[in-house]
Amino acid sequence: MTPSAPIASDAPPLVTTKGLGKDYGSVIALADVDISVPRGSVYGVVGPNGAGKTTLLSILVGIKEATSGSVTLAVERERIALVPDTPSFEPWLTAREVVALARSLVGLAPSAEAVEHALRLTGLADAADRANGGFSRGMLQRLGLAAAMAGEPALLVLDEPAAALDPAGRRDVLDLVSDLSGATTVLFSSHILADVQQVCDTIGILRAGRLLFQGPTRDLLAGKAAPAFTVRLRPPVDGVVEALEAAPWVHLVERPGPDRLRVTVTSTDAAERELVRTLADAGASVVGIAPAEVDLEHVFLELTG
């Protein structure tokens, strides 16, 4: 896949929807969804199971039809590539043949170099001449990515691209998506919130078919999460947890580790005045206190309940 020139930041959106709706009889999958996908962005679509993520992607790529609303694409359909969460291919085809066929199906000239490049980028160079019928699910996901990228898409749509991969494979896929940022527009659906936070510059959060938030990732993390503090203690911590939970300014106490608490508060001012005193009164042996870094998982839970 030949790298494209960076896309101008003031370019119009590549994908927009207006009042998009989809229902299956009495079941509403999407309701009045307006999204705007900037050119060159990595746009993350996140939401609980059943939120409408896959339905939205299916409508955007033309697999399903919307019940209402409109989709505007500033790109030809043949320049859109979809990698589903469970790619499948004719089992007797080798990885090299799958990628070459995918390239030919979008009308591109044969190019052994482009095929090899796509296989190498996705970690399949050593399996290029193996029939894909013996591939694991993780290898099939890599093959789906290779086939999509060999077609040199302007819009790459990824539905749970790292769900079946081991940690090293996930890292490879995330690095690949990051490298595409600015040159290719990527629409990225995932339930792995840490992955979305790492690679997506824009996020849309769906719940029950409705768009709860859309905007830059930095704006979501800066403006939506309740304030929280990380408290490191020496064991035991059980009595400390109970004391904190009883404080009126404490919203939630979590234990991400045996010697660590995350204390979400309703008021930063109250916490700054009372947190140290509450810990002292509970007999806590405090190692350190610091404002907690905001992460997408906590923001997501706040927005989706």
C-alpha angles and dihedrals in degrees: 000000000000113000113246126221115268113273118242112256092228094054116125118260118281094215130027133169129193123201091338114188136173128179135174102208106293093353114094111207098172130014126191096327117180114185132169119196112198117223112260093015131126100228116195121208110198135170144126121289108290093023092124101256098133092040090054093050091046092055093047093054093043101251092117133028123233120240091217142357129039142274122212118195121188089197135069115259091240089060091061120090125190125200107192122208091255109033116192133188139179099291097225094059117098120232089253092052093048092053094044091049092049090053093050093048091064091050100255121146116258111270123175088188093056091047093050091047093053092048092048094049092053096045096251101112092108091050096044095116098041121105107251092225088086095048123117119238090259092053090048089055089052089049091051089054092048092050091049095048094047087064090062095229124197088208120036114193115197121189108196093328096177101036096107098036130103118239093271091049092048090052091052092051093047091049089050092051091048091052090055093055112116095017103053127028112237126196105197125190118188143148090207097094095189089059092050092049092051099051110019121089092182128039137195117192119204129193124175090346096307128110109240098177139005127178147080114332091234091057092051093049093044099047113028112048123088113244115268141179132213112223121192115200141174112245139299100059105158095096090047091055091053092049092051093046089055093056112103093222094055116095101178139356118205131180109216089168140012092261099028134081130189108208114195111198138194094220128030090200092054092047093050089052100040110025097082092044093049092050092048093049089052091054093244121170099222120206096175147336125207139156108271118244111247113241132186094247093064093044090048093052091049093051097042098040 
